[in-house]
Amino acid sequence: MGKTVGIGVTGGIAAYKIVDLVSRLKKDGFEVVVIMTEGATKFVTPLTFKTMSGREVLTDLWQESEHYKVQHIGVAEEVDLMVIAPATANFIAKMAHGIAAVSYTHL
């Protein structure tokens, strides 16, 4: 079985570049789980990432999921690697202070 990469997309202008990253990972045989902040959805739609990854895109920790019973636990068990890209200054500051404010920080 192939490896699964989680991609946490934050709300920076560079979010559009992550669409290409997801496409390349898929071409290289990886499964990709995309988790977006609300801010990220202002730059790229979840539908774009769903089309590229072939999977539902998670945008809210409490949303119903087709794939997981308990979203944050299911994702944490599934992914082999978690990448945050782009990592905005706001996101980095929250991580530095232990603030888990978005869904993928609960993994």
C-alpha positions as CSV (number, residue, x, y, z in Angstrom):
1,M,0.0,0.0,0.0
2,G,1.2,3.5,-0.8
3,K,2.0,6.2,1.7
4,T,-0.6,8.9,2.6
5,V,0.4,12.6,2.9
6,G,-1.8,15.1,4.7
7,I,-1.6,18.6,3.4
8,G,-2.7,21.4,5.7
9,V,-3.5,24.5,3.5
10,T,-3.5,27.8,5.3
11,G,-4.9,31.1,4.1
12,G,-2.0,32.6,2.2
13,I,-1.7,33.8,-1.4
14,A,0.6,30.9,-2.1
15,A,-2.2,28.4,-1.4
16,Y,-2.8,28.2,-5.2
17,K,0.7,26.6,-5.6
18,I,-0.4,23.7,-3.4
19,V,-2.8,22.5,-6.1
20,D,0.3,21.6,-8.2
21,L,1.9,19.9,-5.2
22,V,-1.2,17.7,-4.7
23,S,-1.2,16.8,-8.4
24,R,2.5,15.8,-8.3
25,L,2.1,13.7,-5.2
26,K,-0.8,11.9,-6.8
27,K,1.2,11.3,-9.9
28,D,4.0,9.8,-7.8
29,G,1.6,7.3,-6.2
30,F,0.8,9.0,-2.9
31,E,-2.7,9.2,-1.4
32,V,-3.4,12.8,-0.4
33,V,-5.7,14.1,2.3
34,V,-6.2,17.9,2.1
35,I,-7.3,19.9,5.1
36,M,-8.0,23.6,4.6
37,T,-8.4,26.5,6.9
38,E,-11.4,28.9,6.3
39,G,-8.9,31.4,5.1
40,A,-7.4,29.0,2.5
41,T,-10.9,28.6,0.9
42,K,-10.7,32.3,0.0
43,F,-7.8,31.6,-2.3
44,V,-8.6,28.1,-3.6
45,T,-11.9,26.2,-3.5
46,P,-12.2,22.9,-1.8
47,L,-13.6,21.5,-5.1
48,T,-10.3,22.2,-6.8
49,F,-8.4,20.1,-4.2
50,K,-11.1,17.4,-4.3
51,T,-10.6,17.2,-8.1
52,M,-6.8,16.9,-7.7
53,S,-6.8,14.5,-4.8
54,G,-9.8,12.4,-5.6
55,R,-10.9,12.7,-2.0
56,E,-13.2,14.8,0.1
57,V,-11.5,18.0,1.4
58,L,-11.8,18.7,5.1
59,T,-12.5,22.3,6.1
60,D,-14.0,22.0,9.5
61,L,-13.1,19.8,12.4
62,W,-16.8,19.1,13.1
63,Q,-18.1,18.5,9.6
64,E,-19.6,15.2,8.7
65,S,-17.1,13.0,6.9
66,E,-17.7,10.3,4.3
67,H,-14.4,8.7,5.1
68,Y,-13.9,9.0,8.9
69,K,-16.1,8.3,12.0
70,V,-14.2,10.8,14.1
71,Q,-12.4,13.1,11.7
72,H,-9.3,14.2,13.6
73,I,-8.6,10.6,14.9
74,G,-9.2,9.0,11.5
75,V,-6.9,11.4,9.7
76,A,-4.2,11.1,12.3
77,E,-4.3,7.3,12.0
78,E,-4.2,7.4,8.2
79,V,-1.5,9.9,7.3
80,D,2.2,9.0,7.3
81,L,3.4,12.5,6.9
82,M,1.7,15.9,7.5
83,V,2.8,19.0,5.5
84,I,1.6,22.5,6.2
85,A,1.9,24.6,3.1
86,P,1.8,27.4,2.8
87,A,2.7,28.0,6.4
88,T,1.6,31.6,7.1
89,A,3.2,33.7,9.8
90,N,-0.1,33.5,11.7
91,F,0.0,29.7,11.6
92,I,3.7,29.5,12.7
93,A,3.0,31.9,15.6
94,K,0.1,29.8,16.8
95,M,2.1,26.6,16.7
96,A,5.0,28.3,18.5
97,H,2.6,29.1,21.3
98,G,0.7,25.8,21.3
99,I,-2.6,27.3,20.0
100,A,-4.5,24.5,18.2
101,A,-7.0,26.8,16.3
102,V,-7.6,24.8,13.1
103,S,-8.6,21.2,12.4
104,Y,-5.3,19.8,11.4
105,T,-3.6,21.1,14.5
106,H,-5.7,18.6,16.5
107,L,-4.0,15.6,14.8
